[in-house]
Amino acid sequence: MRLLISESQLEGLIAHINEGSKPKQVIEEGWKDVVYGAASLMGIELTGVNAHTAKNALDDIKTIKKIKSTLEGPNVMKVVDTLEKCGLKDAIDKVKVGVHKIKTNFDNVAKGKGLDINLSIINLLEL
């Protein structure tokens, strides 16, 4: 049996094979929750599994506290770098422009979970 395919079908097949061989960005499970939760606070629209991960992260008190300590500490740049590696262009600019939005969103999420904590934006302003 012979299979005939067009040149454009062959190109599509080759592109699919090449895409499958590219190394994928792998994010540690606990870190992924922090990154996607922080991205959601930044107003970055996530879809599918990533949106579900972000929602779950912002529903979990332990993860909310991890997001707070990450955004207030030196690992904030690790979040930015991870977002850029995952395909978000100019992540640092999105953080700089949205600092007050991030704080407001974080404070509202924490308050909604009954936490009496607020996000300090000093670290974010220094980016």
N, C-alpha and C positions, 0 to 999 in steps of 0.2 A: 504494500500500500504506500502510495506517495502522497505527500501533503504539499499543496501549492499555496504559497503566501505571496502577497505583493511586497514590493520594496518598502512601502510605508509601514506595512505590518511588521516586516523584519526590523525596521528602525525602531518601532515601538517596543518590540520584544527585546532588542539589544539594550534600549534605554532602561527597560524594566529590570533586566539582569544587572546592568551596571548600578542602578539605584540600590538594588538589594545587596550589592557587595560593598557599598559605602559604609564606613563605620557609623553606627548610630550613637547619638549622645545618650549616655547612660547616666541617670541621676539616682543616687542612693535613695532608698525608700523613705526614710525619715526626712531627708533633706528635700526630697521632691515636694512633700507636703508644705514645708516652709517656703520654698520657692514659688509654688503655685498659689499658695495663700497670699504671699506678699504681692505677687503679680496681680491677683484679683483686687487687692487693696489699692494698687496703683491705677486701677481702672483698665487694665489690659484685658481685652475680651478673649477668653479661653473657650474652647469648644470641646465637645465630646468628653472623653475620659479625663482630660486635663481640667475641664470646668468642674466635673464631678469631684476630682481630687481637691481642687481649690475650695469647693463648698464644704467638703468633709473637713478640711483643715481648719476652716473658719468656724466650724461647729464644735471643734474639740478644744477644750480649755487648755490642755497641755500644749497643743500646737500653737495656740494663740500666744501663749507665754514664750514659746520658742521664737515665734515671729518677732515679738517685741524685743527680745534680747538680741536677735540677729540684726534687726534694723537699727538698734541703738548701739551696736558694737562694731568691731572691726570686720565682721563677716558680711556686712552690707555689700561690700564690693564683690564678695563671692556670689551673692544673689545676682548682682548685675552681670557678672561674668557668665554665670550659668544661663541667665535669660538670653544673653547674646549668643552663646553656644547653641542654644535651642532655636535660634533663628530670629530673635527679636532685635531688629536694628536699632541702634542708638538708645539702648536701654538706660544708660546713664542720664541722657537728656530727658527721658520720660520720668525718671525719678526726680531730677532737679526741678522740672516744671511742675510736677504734681505733689510736691512735699506736703503742702497743706491739705490736699485731697487725701493723701495717704494717712495723715494724722487723723483727720475727721473720720475716714472710713474705719480705721483701726479702733478709735475710741468708741464709735457706734457699735461695732462688732463686740468689743469687750463689754460694754454696758449691756448689750442685749443678752450676753451670757452671764450677767450678774457679777462681772469682775469690776473691782474698783481700781482699775489701772488705766493710765493714759500713756500714749507714745510720746517720748521726747524726740523732737525733730532736730536737735542740735547736730547730731551726727550726720543726718541727711542733708542739712544745709551746708555742711563742709565738703560735700562731694564735688 
